[in-house]
Amino acid sequence: MSPLSGNSSSEVEQVLTELIQKASSTKVFGAVRSMSRKMIEAARARIRRAYPNASDEEIAVMLLERYYGKGLAERFRAEMAKRRSK
């Protein structure tokens, strides 16, 4: 079996695969959720470095656009504007 990742051996990958298969769905979901959070935080930090004067809302819009598309980002922006006007 050739490794799926270029930076790990097939033995390491096999052990990790076995551990994941033996883990409960709760543990696997928790690990995936944790990795997802870390990726989002890393992306947010990268955007903040690129746009140091951007507001938290502007950063959220940029994240939404990059990961979920322009349509969702625009709907979020419109909803936030509507809430501010109340």
PyMOL Python script that loads the backbone (N, CA, C, O; Angstrom):
from pymol import cmd

cmd.read_pdbstr("""\
ATOM      1  N   MET A   1       0.855  -1.176   0.000  1.00  0.00           N
ATOM      2  CA  MET A   1       0.000   0.000   0.000  1.00  0.00           C
ATOM      3  C   MET A   1       0.894   1.229   0.000  1.00  0.00           C
ATOM      4  O   MET A   1       1.743   1.378   0.878  1.00  0.00           O
ATOM      5  N   SER A   2       0.714   2.102  -0.965  1.00  0.00           N
ATOM      6  CA  SER A   2       1.499   3.333  -0.991  1.00  0.00           C
ATOM      7  C   SER A   2       0.830   4.375  -0.108  1.00  0.00           C
ATOM      8  O   SER A   2      -0.397   4.435  -0.028  1.00  0.00           O
ATOM      9  N   PRO A   3       1.636   5.195   0.554  1.00  0.00           N
ATOM     10  CA  PRO A   3       1.053   6.189   1.474  1.00  0.00           C
ATOM     11  C   PRO A   3       0.185   7.215   0.745  1.00  0.00           C
ATOM     12  O   PRO A   3       0.481   7.624  -0.377  1.00  0.00           O
ATOM     13  N   LEU A   4      -0.884   7.613   1.412  1.00  0.00           N
ATOM     14  CA  LEU A   4      -1.767   8.642   0.863  1.00  0.00           C
ATOM     15  C   LEU A   4      -1.116  10.008   0.955  1.00  0.00           C
ATOM     16  O   LEU A   4      -1.356  10.881   0.121  1.00  0.00           O
ATOM     17  N   SER A   5      -0.297  10.186   1.968  1.00  0.00           N
ATOM     18  CA  SER A   5       0.386  11.461   2.181  1.00  0.00           C
ATOM     19  C   SER A   5       1.856  11.302   1.841  1.00  0.00           C
ATOM     20  O   SER A   5       2.460  10.278   2.161  1.00  0.00           O
ATOM     21  N   GLY A   6       2.427  12.282   1.209  1.00  0.00           N
ATOM     22  CA  GLY A   6       3.834  12.222   0.848  1.00  0.00           C
ATOM     23  C   GLY A   6       4.770  12.348   2.025  1.00  0.00           C
ATOM     24  O   GLY A   6       5.965  12.086   1.886  1.00  0.00           O
ATOM     25  N   ASN A   7       4.258  12.746   3.195  1.00  0.00           N
ATOM     26  CA  ASN A   7       5.150  12.955   4.334  1.00  0.00           C
ATOM     27  C   ASN A   7       4.982  11.904   5.435  1.00  0.00           C
ATOM     28  O   ASN A   7       5.410  12.126   6.567  1.00  0.00           O
ATOM     29  N   SER A   8       4.362  10.760   5.114  1.00  0.00           N
ATOM     30  CA  SER A   8       4.268   9.692   6.102  1.00  0.00           C
ATOM     31  C   SER A   8       4.489   8.351   5.417  1.00  0.00           C
ATOM     32  O   SER A   8       4.185   8.177   4.237  1.00  0.00           O
ATOM     33  N   SER A   9       5.022   7.412   6.182  1.00  0.00           N
ATOM     34  CA  SER A   9       5.277   6.095   5.613  1.00  0.00           C
ATOM     35  C   SER A   9       3.984   5.292   5.579  1.00  0.00           C
ATOM     36  O   SER A   9       3.016   5.625   6.263  1.00  0.00           O
ATOM     37  N   SER A  10       3.979   4.233   4.778  1.00  0.00           N
ATOM     38  CA  SER A  10       2.787   3.400   4.697  1.00  0.00           C
ATOM     39  C   SER A  10       2.542   2.680   6.015  1.00  0.00           C
ATOM     40  O   SER A  10       1.392   2.398   6.349  1.00  0.00           O
ATOM     41  N   GLU A  11       3.601   2.372   6.778  1.00  0.00           N
ATOM     42  CA  GLU A  11       3.422   1.725   8.085  1.00  0.00           C
ATOM     43  C   GLU A  11       2.696   2.656   9.056  1.00  0.00           C
ATOM     44  O   GLU A  11       1.762   2.245   9.745  1.00  0.00           O
ATOM     45  N   VAL A  12       3.130   3.895   9.099  1.00  0.00           N
ATOM     46  CA  VAL A  12       2.491   4.876   9.975  1.00  0.00           C
ATOM     47  C   VAL A  12       1.034   5.052   9.561  1.00  0.00           C
ATOM     48  O   VAL A  12       0.139   5.080  10.406  1.00  0.00           O
ATOM     49  N   GLU A  13       0.807   5.168   8.277  1.00  0.00           N
ATOM     50  CA  GLU A  13      -0.553   5.332   7.774  1.00  0.00           C
ATOM     51  C   GLU A  13      -1.429   4.137   8.126  1.00  0.00           C
ATOM     52  O   GLU A  13      -2.599   4.308   8.466  1.00  0.00           O
ATOM     53  N   GLN A  14      -0.884   2.944   8.049  1.00  0.00           N
ATOM     54  CA  GLN A  14      -1.643   1.736   8.377  1.00  0.00           C
ATOM     55  C   GLN A  14      -2.027   1.725   9.856  1.00  0.00           C
ATOM     56  O   GLN A  14      -3.162   1.401  10.203  1.00  0.00           O
ATOM     57  N   VAL A  15      -1.074   2.081  10.731  1.00  0.00           N
ATOM     58  CA  VAL A  15      -1.355   2.125  12.162  1.00  0.00           C
ATOM     59  C   VAL A  15      -2.440   3.162  12.457  1.00  0.00           C
ATOM     60  O   VAL A  15      -3.375   2.893  13.211  1.00  0.00           O
ATOM     61  N   LEU A  16      -2.310   4.345  11.860  1.00  0.00           N
ATOM     62  CA  LEU A  16      -3.322   5.392  12.081  1.00  0.00           C
ATOM     63  C   LEU A  16      -4.694   4.944  11.585  1.00  0.00           C
ATOM     64  O   LEU A  16      -5.705   5.182  12.246  1.00  0.00           O
ATOM     65  N   THR A  17      -4.726   4.302  10.431  1.00  0.00           N
ATOM     66  CA  THR A  17      -5.993   3.805   9.878  1.00  0.00           C
ATOM     67  C   THR A  17      -6.632   2.795  10.828  1.00  0.00           C
ATOM     68  O   THR A  17      -7.839   2.836  11.063  1.00  0.00           O
ATOM     69  N   GLU A  18      -5.828   1.900  11.368  1.00  0.00           N
ATOM     70  CA  GLU A  18      -6.357   0.904  12.318  1.00  0.00           C
ATOM     71  C   GLU A  18      -6.884   1.572  13.582  1.00  0.00           C
ATOM     72  O   GLU A  18      -7.935   1.189  14.097  1.00  0.00           O
ATOM     73  N   LEU A  19      -6.155   2.572  14.086  1.00  0.00           N
ATOM     74  CA  LEU A  19      -6.612   3.282  15.285  1.00  0.00           C
ATOM     75  C   LEU A  19      -7.940   3.987  15.034  1.00  0.00           C
ATOM     76  O   LEU A  19      -8.825   3.974  15.890  1.00  0.00           O
ATOM     77  N   ILE A  20      -8.079   4.594  13.877  1.00  0.00           N
ATOM     78  CA  ILE A  20      -9.323   5.286  13.534  1.00  0.00           C
ATOM     79  C   ILE A  20     -10.465   4.291  13.422  1.00  0.00           C
ATOM     80  O   ILE A  20     -11.571   4.557  13.892  1.00  0.00           O
ATOM     81  N   GLN A  21     -10.203   3.146  12.803  1.00  0.00           N
ATOM     82  CA  GLN A  21     -11.246   2.131  12.647  1.00  0.00           C
ATOM     83  C   GLN A  21     -11.704   1.582  13.990  1.00  0.00           C
ATOM     84  O   GLN A  21     -12.870   1.218  14.143  1.00  0.00           O
ATOM     85  N   LYS A  22     -10.795   1.517  14.969  1.00  0.00           N
ATOM     86  CA  LYS A  22     -11.129   0.972  16.289  1.00  0.00           C
ATOM     87  C   LYS A  22     -11.773   2.018  17.200  1.00  0.00           C
ATOM     88  O   LYS A  22     -12.432   1.666  18.178  1.00  0.00           O
ATOM     89  N   ALA A  23     -11.591   3.268  16.891  1.00  0.00           N
ATOM     90  CA  ALA A  23     -12.106   4.348  17.747  1.00  0.00           C
ATOM     91  C   ALA A  23     -13.623   4.452  17.621  1.00  0.00           C
ATOM     92  O   ALA A  23     -14.210   4.108  16.595  1.00  0.00           O
ATOM     93  N   SER A  24     -14.230   4.933  18.689  1.00  0.00           N
ATOM     94  CA  SER A  24     -15.680   5.152  18.648  1.00  0.00           C
ATOM     95  C   SER A  24     -15.990   6.323  17.720  1.00  0.00           C
ATOM     96  O   SER A  24     -15.139   7.173  17.459  1.00  0.00           O
ATOM     97  N   SER A  25     -17.210   6.347  17.236  1.00  0.00           N
ATOM     98  CA  SER A  25     -17.603   7.443  16.346  1.00  0.00           C
ATOM     99  C   SER A  25     -17.530   8.791  17.069  1.00  0.00           C
ATOM    100  O   SER A  25     -17.255   9.815  16.444  1.00  0.00           O
ATOM    101  N   THR A  26     -17.773   8.792  18.367  1.00  0.00           N
ATOM    102  CA  THR A  26     -17.683  10.023  19.158  1.00  0.00           C
ATOM    103  C   THR A  26     -16.247  10.557  19.157  1.00  0.00           C
ATOM    104  O   THR A  26     -16.026  11.756  18.991  1.00  0.00           O
ATOM    105  N   LYS A  27     -15.273   9.658  19.345  1.00  0.00           N
ATOM    106  CA  LYS A  27     -13.867  10.081  19.341  1.00  0.00           C
ATOM    107  C   LYS A  27     -13.445  10.573  17.963  1.00  0.00           C
ATOM    108  O   LYS A  27     -12.750  11.583  17.848  1.00  0.00           O
ATOM    109  N   VAL A  28     -13.858   9.870  16.924  1.00  0.00           N
ATOM    110  CA  VAL A  28     -13.494  10.276  15.567  1.00  0.00           C
ATOM    111  C   VAL A  28     -14.104  11.635  15.258  1.00  0.00           C
ATOM    112  O   VAL A  28     -13.423  12.514  14.730  1.00  0.00           O
ATOM    113  N   PHE A  29     -15.392  11.818  15.586  1.00  0.00           N
ATOM    114  CA  PHE A  29     -16.049  13.097  15.340  1.00  0.00           C
ATOM    115  C   PHE A  29     -15.361  14.211  16.116  1.00  0.00           C
ATOM    116  O   PHE A  29     -15.171  15.307  15.587  1.00  0.00           O
ATOM    117  N   GLY A  30     -14.986  13.946  17.361  1.00  0.00           N
ATOM    118  CA  GLY A  30     -14.293  14.953  18.172  1.00  0.00           C
ATOM    119  C   GLY A  30     -12.969  15.353  17.553  1.00  0.00           C
ATOM    120  O   GLY A  30     -12.613  16.531  17.539  1.00  0.00           O
ATOM    121  N   ALA A  31     -12.238  14.371  17.039  1.00  0.00           N
ATOM    122  CA  ALA A  31     -10.946  14.667  16.399  1.00  0.00           C
ATOM    123  C   ALA A  31     -11.142  15.486  15.130  1.00  0.00           C
ATOM    124  O   ALA A  31     -10.398  16.435  14.878  1.00  0.00           O
ATOM    125  N   VAL A  32     -12.135  15.125  14.337  1.00  0.00           N
ATOM    126  CA  VAL A  32     -12.404  15.861  13.099  1.00  0.00           C
ATOM    127  C   VAL A  32     -12.841  17.287  13.419  1.00  0.00           C
ATOM    128  O   VAL A  32     -12.405  18.236  12.768  1.00  0.00           O
ATOM    129  N   ARG A  33     -13.695  17.432  14.414  1.00  0.00           N
ATOM    130  CA  ARG A  33     -14.157  18.766  14.817  1.00  0.00           C
ATOM    131  C   ARG A  33     -12.992  19.616  15.309  1.00  0.00           C
ATOM    132  O   ARG A  33     -12.909  20.802  14.990  1.00  0.00           O
ATOM    133  N   SER A  34     -12.094  19.017  16.081  1.00  0.00           N
ATOM    134  CA  SER A  34     -10.928  19.736  16.578  1.00  0.00           C
ATOM    135  C   SER A  34     -10.019  20.182  15.427  1.00  0.00           C
ATOM    136  O   SER A  34      -9.552  21.321  15.406  1.00  0.00           O
ATOM    137  N   MET A  35      -9.774  19.284  14.477  1.00  0.00           N
ATOM    138  CA  MET A  35      -8.937  19.647  13.329  1.00  0.00           C
ATOM    139  C   MET A  35      -9.593  20.751  12.510  1.00  0.00           C
ATOM    140  O   MET A  35      -8.915  21.654  12.020  1.00  0.00           O
ATOM    141  N   SER A  36     -10.904  20.677  12.362  1.00  0.00           N
ATOM    142  CA  SER A  36     -11.630  21.696  11.604  1.00  0.00           C
ATOM    143  C   SER A  36     -11.488  23.062  12.271  1.00  0.00           C
ATOM    144  O   SER A  36     -11.235  24.065  11.604  1.00  0.00           O
ATOM    145  N   ARG A  37     -11.654  23.089  13.596  1.00  0.00           N
ATOM    146  CA  ARG A  37     -11.495  24.348  14.340  1.00  0.00           C
ATOM    147  C   ARG A  37     -10.096  24.931  14.157  1.00  0.00           C
ATOM    148  O   ARG A  37      -9.932  26.133  13.947  1.00  0.00           O
ATOM    149  N   LYS A  38      -9.091  24.060  14.239  1.00  0.00           N
ATOM    150  CA  LYS A  38      -7.711  24.526  14.095  1.00  0.00           C
ATOM    151  C   LYS A  38      -7.467  25.078  12.700  1.00  0.00           C
ATOM    152  O   LYS A  38      -6.764  26.078  12.546  1.00  0.00           O
ATOM    153  N   MET A  39      -8.037  24.441  11.682  1.00  0.00           N
ATOM    154  CA  MET A  39      -7.875  24.929  10.309  1.00  0.00           C
ATOM    155  C   MET A  39      -8.551  26.284  10.131  1.00  0.00           C
ATOM    156  O   MET A  39      -7.998  27.174   9.485  1.00  0.00           O
ATOM    157  N   ILE A  40      -9.736  26.445  10.696  1.00  0.00           N
ATOM    158  CA  ILE A  40     -10.449  27.717  10.598  1.00  0.00           C
ATOM    159  C   ILE A  40      -9.662  28.815  11.313  1.00  0.00           C
ATOM    160  O   ILE A  40      -9.529  29.922  10.791  1.00  0.00           O
ATOM    161  N   GLU A  41      -9.139  28.513  12.507  1.00  0.00           N
ATOM    162  CA  GLU A  41      -8.354  29.508  13.246  1.00  0.00           C
ATOM    163  C   GLU A  41      -7.082  29.883  12.489  1.00  0.00           C
ATOM    164  O   GLU A  41      -6.686  31.048  12.473  1.00  0.00           O
ATOM    165  N   ALA A  42      -6.443  28.894  11.860  1.00  0.00           N
ATOM    166  CA  ALA A  42      -5.243  29.188  11.073  1.00  0.00           C
ATOM    167  C   ALA A  42      -5.594  30.068   9.874  1.00  0.00           C
ATOM    168  O   ALA A  42      -4.856  30.997   9.547  1.00  0.00           O
ATOM    169  N   ALA A  43      -6.712  29.777   9.224  1.00  0.00           N
ATOM    170  CA  ALA A  43      -7.150  30.583   8.080  1.00  0.00           C
ATOM    171  C   ALA A  43      -7.490  32.003   8.533  1.00  0.00           C
ATOM    172  O   ALA A  43      -7.150  32.975   7.858  1.00  0.00           O
ATOM    173  N   ARG A  44      -8.158  32.116   9.672  1.00  0.00           N
ATOM    174  CA  ARG A  44      -8.510  33.435  10.211  1.00  0.00           C
ATOM    175  C   ARG A  44      -7.250  34.234  10.532  1.00  0.00           C
ATOM    176  O   ARG A  44      -7.184  35.429  10.243  1.00  0.00           O
ATOM    177  N   ALA A  45      -6.258  33.588  11.123  1.00  0.00           N
ATOM    178  CA  ALA A  45      -4.994  34.271  11.442  1.00  0.00           C
ATOM    179  C   ALA A  45      -4.272  34.699  10.164  1.00  0.00           C
ATOM    180  O   ALA A  45      -3.698  35.787  10.111  1.00  0.00           O
ATOM    181  N   ARG A  46      -4.298  33.860   9.150  1.00  0.00           N
ATOM    182  CA  ARG A  46      -3.658  34.196   7.866  1.00  0.00           C
ATOM    183  C   ARG A  46      -4.338  35.415   7.242  1.00  0.00           C
ATOM    184  O   ARG A  46      -3.659  36.306   6.731  1.00  0.00           O
ATOM    185  N   ILE A  47      -5.659  35.461   7.278  1.00  0.00           N
ATOM    186  CA  ILE A  47      -6.391  36.606   6.730  1.00  0.00           C
ATOM    187  C   ILE A  47      -6.088  37.859   7.545  1.00  0.00           C
ATOM    188  O   ILE A  47      -5.898  38.938   6.985  1.00  0.00           O
ATOM    189  N   ARG A  48      -6.044  37.713   8.873  1.00  0.00           N
ATOM    190  CA  ARG A  48      -5.767  38.879   9.727  1.00  0.00           C
ATOM    191  C   ARG A  48      -4.382  39.451   9.427  1.00  0.00           C
ATOM    192  O   ARG A  48      -4.199  40.668   9.433  1.00  0.00           O
ATOM    193  N   ARG A  49      -3.405  38.576   9.164  1.00  0.00           N
ATOM    194  CA  ARG A  49      -2.064  39.074   8.810  1.00  0.00           C
ATOM    195  C   ARG A  49      -2.090  39.789   7.464  1.00  0.00           C
ATOM    196  O   ARG A  49      -1.422  40.806   7.280  1.00  0.00           O
ATOM    197  N   ALA A  50      -2.854  39.260   6.541  1.00  0.00           N
ATOM    198  CA  ALA A  50      -2.926  39.876   5.209  1.00  0.00           C
ATOM    199  C   ALA A  50      -3.729  41.176   5.231  1.00  0.00           C
ATOM    200  O   ALA A  50      -3.449  42.087   4.453  1.00  0.00           O
ATOM    201  N   TYR A  51      -4.722  41.269   6.112  1.00  0.00           N
ATOM    202  CA  TYR A  51      -5.596  42.447   6.209  1.00  0.00           C
ATOM    203  C   TYR A  51      -5.658  42.899   7.668  1.00  0.00           C
ATOM    204  O   TYR A  51      -6.682  42.701   8.322  1.00  0.00           O
ATOM    205  N   PRO A  52      -4.598  43.496   8.190  1.00  0.00           N
ATOM    206  CA  PRO A  52      -4.539  43.822   9.620  1.00  0.00           C
ATOM    207  C   PRO A  52      -5.600  44.816  10.090  1.00  0.00           C
ATOM    208  O   PRO A  52      -5.912  44.860  11.280  1.00  0.00           O
ATOM    209  N   ASN A  53      -6.151  45.601   9.194  1.00  0.00           N
ATOM    210  CA  ASN A  53      -7.164  46.584   9.595  1.00  0.00           C
ATOM    211  C   ASN A  53      -8.595  46.086   9.406  1.00  0.00           C
ATOM    212  O   ASN A  53      -9.543  46.828   9.664  1.00  0.00           O
ATOM    213  N   ALA A  54      -8.761  44.856   8.966  1.00  0.00           N
ATOM    214  CA  ALA A  54     -10.104  44.310   8.730  1.00  0.00           C
ATOM    215  C   ALA A  54     -10.804  44.050  10.059  1.00  0.00           C
ATOM    216  O   ALA A  54     -10.186  43.642  11.041  1.00  0.00           O
ATOM    217  N   SER A  55     -12.102  44.296  10.060  1.00  0.00           N
ATOM    218  CA  SER A  55     -12.905  44.015  11.256  1.00  0.00           C
ATOM    219  C   SER A  55     -13.142  42.502  11.349  1.00  0.00           C
ATOM    220  O   SER A  55     -12.901  41.761  10.395  1.00  0.00           O
ATOM    221  N   ASP A  56     -13.618  42.066  12.515  1.00  0.00           N
ATOM    222  CA  ASP A  56     -13.951  40.647  12.682  1.00  0.00           C
ATOM    223  C   ASP A  56     -15.013  40.217  11.669  1.00  0.00           C
ATOM    224  O   ASP A  56     -14.961  39.110  11.133  1.00  0.00           O
ATOM    225  N   GLU A  57     -15.972  41.101  11.416  1.00  0.00           N
ATOM    226  CA  GLU A  57     -17.027  40.783  10.438  1.00  0.00           C
ATOM    227  C   GLU A  57     -16.454  40.640   9.028  1.00  0.00           C
ATOM    228  O   GLU A  57     -16.824  39.724   8.294  1.00  0.00           O
ATOM    229  N   GLU A  58     -15.560  41.538   8.656  1.00  0.00           N
ATOM    230  CA  GLU A  58     -14.947  41.449   7.323  1.00  0.00           C
ATOM    231  C   GLU A  58     -14.137  40.160   7.178  1.00  0.00           C
ATOM    232  O   GLU A  58     -14.136  39.537   6.116  1.00  0.00           O
ATOM    233  N   ILE A  59     -13.456  39.767   8.239  1.00  0.00           N
ATOM    234  CA  ILE A  59     -12.691  38.519   8.208  1.00  0.00           C
ATOM    235  C   ILE A  59     -13.637  37.334   8.078  1.00  0.00           C
ATOM    236  O   ILE A  59     -13.359  36.394   7.334  1.00  0.00           O
ATOM    237  N   ALA A  60     -14.750  37.377   8.796  1.00  0.00           N
ATOM    238  CA  ALA A  60     -15.742  36.294   8.687  1.00  0.00           C
ATOM    239  C   ALA A  60     -16.265  36.187   7.261  1.00  0.00           C
ATOM    240  O   ALA A  60     -16.420  35.083   6.738  1.00  0.00           O
ATOM    241  N   VAL A  61     -16.538  37.321   6.630  1.00  0.00           N
ATOM    242  CA  VAL A  61     -17.022  37.315   5.247  1.00  0.00           C
ATOM    243  C   VAL A  61     -15.973  36.702   4.322  1.00  0.00           C
ATOM    244  O   VAL A  61     -16.313  35.907   3.446  1.00  0.00           O
ATOM    245  N   MET A  62     -14.703  37.063   4.509  1.00  0.00           N
ATOM    246  CA  MET A  62     -13.643  36.504   3.670  1.00  0.00           C
ATOM    247  C   MET A  62     -13.522  34.990   3.858  1.00  0.00           C
ATOM    248  O   MET A  62     -13.326  34.253   2.892  1.00  0.00           O
ATOM    249  N   LEU A  63     -13.639  34.536   5.099  1.00  0.00           N
ATOM    250  CA  LEU A  63     -13.598  33.091   5.359  1.00  0.00           C
ATOM    251  C   LEU A  63     -14.760  32.380   4.679  1.00  0.00           C
ATOM    252  O   LEU A  63     -14.574  31.356   4.020  1.00  0.00           O
ATOM    253  N   LEU A  64     -15.953  32.928   4.845  1.00  0.00           N
ATOM    254  CA  LEU A  64     -17.130  32.321   4.221  1.00  0.00           C
ATOM    255  C   LEU A  64     -16.978  32.246   2.708  1.00  0.00           C
ATOM    256  O   LEU A  64     -17.292  31.227   2.093  1.00  0.00           O
ATOM    257  N   GLU A  65     -16.496  33.324   2.119  1.00  0.00           N
ATOM    258  CA  GLU A  65     -16.351  33.350   0.665  1.00  0.00           C
ATOM    259  C   GLU A  65     -15.340  32.310   0.190  1.00  0.00           C
ATOM    260  O   GLU A  65     -15.575  31.610  -0.794  1.00  0.00           O
ATOM    261  N   ARG A  66     -14.222  32.216   0.892  1.00  0.00           N
ATOM    262  CA  ARG A  66     -13.174  31.264   0.485  1.00  0.00           C
ATOM    263  C   ARG A  66     -13.611  29.817   0.629  1.00  0.00           C
ATOM    264  O   ARG A  66     -13.298  28.989  -0.227  1.00  0.00           O
ATOM    265  N   TYR A  67     -14.329  29.498   1.698  1.00  0.00           N
ATOM    266  CA  TYR A  67     -14.630  28.098   1.991  1.00  0.00           C
ATOM    267  C   TYR A  67     -16.037  27.655   1.603  1.00  0.00           C
ATOM    268  O   TYR A  67     -16.266  26.466   1.382  1.00  0.00           O
ATOM    269  N   TYR A  68     -16.985  28.593   1.517  1.00  0.00           N
ATOM    270  CA  TYR A  68     -18.368  28.210   1.244  1.00  0.00           C
ATOM    271  C   TYR A  68     -18.974  28.916   0.050  1.00  0.00           C
ATOM    272  O   TYR A  68     -20.108  28.628  -0.331  1.00  0.00           O
ATOM    273  N   GLY A  69     -18.230  29.841  -0.547  1.00  0.00           N
ATOM    274  CA  GLY A  69     -18.708  30.505  -1.750  1.00  0.00           C
ATOM    275  C   GLY A  69     -19.199  31.914  -1.524  1.00  0.00           C
ATOM    276  O   GLY A  69     -19.538  32.319  -0.412  1.00  0.00           O
ATOM    277  N   LYS A  70     -19.225  32.644  -2.623  1.00  0.00           N
ATOM    278  CA  LYS A  70     -19.603  34.056  -2.604  1.00  0.00           C
ATOM    279  C   LYS A  70     -21.067  34.255  -2.191  1.00  0.00           C
ATOM    280  O   LYS A  70     -21.396  35.227  -1.510  1.00  0.00           O
ATOM    281  N   GLY A  71     -21.935  33.339  -2.601  1.00  0.00           N
ATOM    282  CA  GLY A  71     -23.356  33.473  -2.274  1.00  0.00           C
ATOM    283  C   GLY A  71     -23.613  33.494  -0.784  1.00  0.00           C
ATOM    284  O   GLY A  71     -24.334  34.362  -0.291  1.00  0.00           O
ATOM    285  N   LEU A  72     -23.035  32.552  -0.058  1.00  0.00           N
ATOM    286  CA  LEU A  72     -23.222  32.508   1.388  1.00  0.00           C
ATOM    287  C   LEU A  72     -22.586  33.725   2.051  1.00  0.00           C
ATOM    288  O   LEU A  72     -23.147  34.291   2.989  1.00  0.00           O
ATOM    289  N   ALA A  73     -21.423  34.124   1.567  1.00  0.00           N
ATOM    290  CA  ALA A  73     -20.759  35.303   2.129  1.00  0.00           C
ATOM    291  C   ALA A  73     -21.631  36.546   1.955  1.00  0.00           C
ATOM    292  O   ALA A  73     -21.738  37.360   2.872  1.00  0.00           O
ATOM    293  N   GLU A  74     -22.247  36.696   0.801  1.00  0.00           N
ATOM    294  CA  GLU A  74     -23.117  37.854   0.550  1.00  0.00           C
ATOM    295  C   GLU A  74     -24.369  37.797   1.430  1.00  0.00           C
ATOM    296  O   GLU A  74     -24.812  38.828   1.937  1.00  0.00           O
ATOM    297  N   ARG A  75     -24.940  36.605   1.616  1.00  0.00           N
ATOM    298  CA  ARG A  75     -26.118  36.479   2.489  1.00  0.00           C
ATOM    299  C   ARG A  75     -25.755  36.834   3.926  1.00  0.00           C
ATOM    300  O   ARG A  75     -26.532  37.491   4.619  1.00  0.00           O
ATOM    301  N   PHE A  76     -24.575  36.403   4.376  1.00  0.00           N
ATOM    302  CA  PHE A  76     -24.112  36.737   5.721  1.00  0.00           C
ATOM    303  C   PHE A  76     -23.946  38.247   5.859  1.00  0.00           C
ATOM    304  O   PHE A  76     -24.399  38.842   6.837  1.00  0.00           O
ATOM    305  N   ARG A  77     -23.292  38.861   4.873  1.00  0.00           N
ATOM    306  CA  ARG A  77     -23.071  40.305   4.895  1.00  0.00           C
ATOM    307  C   ARG A  77     -24.413  41.052   4.957  1.00  0.00           C
ATOM    308  O   ARG A  77     -24.554  42.007   5.721  1.00  0.00           O
ATOM    309  N   ALA A  78     -25.386  40.622   4.163  1.00  0.00           N
ATOM    310  CA  ALA A  78     -26.705  41.262   4.151  1.00  0.00           C
ATOM    311  C   ALA A  78     -27.407  41.094   5.496  1.00  0.00           C
ATOM    312  O   ALA A  78     -28.026  42.034   5.994  1.00  0.00           O
ATOM    313  N   GLU A  79     -27.316  39.906   6.081  1.00  0.00           N
ATOM    314  CA  GLU A  79     -27.948  39.651   7.376  1.00  0.00           C
ATOM    315  C   GLU A  79     -27.310  40.530   8.454  1.00  0.00           C
ATOM    316  O   GLU A  79     -28.015  41.080   9.299  1.00  0.00           O
ATOM    317  N   MET A  80     -25.999  40.663   8.431  1.00  0.00           N
ATOM    318  CA  MET A  80     -25.324  41.499   9.432  1.00  0.00           C
ATOM    319  C   MET A  80     -25.725  42.964   9.258  1.00  0.00           C
ATOM    320  O   MET A  80     -25.924  43.669  10.248  1.00  0.00           O
ATOM    321  N   ALA A  81     -25.846  43.426   8.022  1.00  0.00           N
ATOM    322  CA  ALA A  81     -26.279  44.808   7.772  1.00  0.00           C
ATOM    323  C   ALA A  81     -27.693  45.021   8.283  1.00  0.00           C
ATOM    324  O   ALA A  81     -28.001  46.058   8.870  1.00  0.00           O
ATOM    325  N   LYS A  82     -28.556  44.029   8.055  1.00  0.00           N
ATOM    326  CA  LYS A  82     -29.940  44.127   8.518  1.00  0.00           C
ATOM    327  C   LYS A  82     -29.993  44.200  10.043  1.00  0.00           C
ATOM    328  O   LYS A  82     -30.770  44.973  10.603  1.00  0.00           O
ATOM    329  N   ARG A  83     -29.176  43.406  10.709  1.00  0.00           N
ATOM    330  CA  ARG A  83     -29.154  43.425  12.189  1.00  0.00           C
ATOM    331  C   ARG A  83     -28.620  44.739  12.737  1.00  0.00           C
ATOM    332  O   ARG A  83     -29.086  45.226  13.767  1.00  0.00           O
ATOM    333  N   ARG A  84     -27.639  45.312  12.044  1.00  0.00           N
ATOM    334  CA  ARG A  84     -27.106  46.608  12.489  1.00  0.00           C
ATOM    335  C   ARG A  84     -28.137  47.717  12.359  1.00  0.00           C
ATOM    336  O   ARG A  84     -28.148  48.655  13.156  1.00  0.00           O
ATOM    337  N   SER A  85     -29.002  47.614  11.360  1.00  0.00           N
ATOM    338  CA  SER A  85     -29.984  48.684  11.104  1.00  0.00           C
ATOM    339  C   SER A  85     -31.172  48.634  12.052  1.00  0.00           C
ATOM    340  O   SER A  85     -31.977  49.564  12.070  1.00  0.00           O
ATOM    341  N   LYS A  86     -31.299  47.587  12.829  1.00  0.00           N
ATOM    342  CA  LYS A  86     -32.442  47.481  13.766  1.00  0.00           C
ATOM    343  C   LYS A  86     -32.225  48.332  14.986  1.00  0.00           C
ATOM    344  O   LYS A  86     -33.076  48.366  15.875  1.00  0.00           O
TER     345      LYS A  86
END
""", "prot")
cmd.dss("prot")
cmd.show_as("cartoon", "prot")
cmd.util.cbc("prot")
cmd.orient("prot")
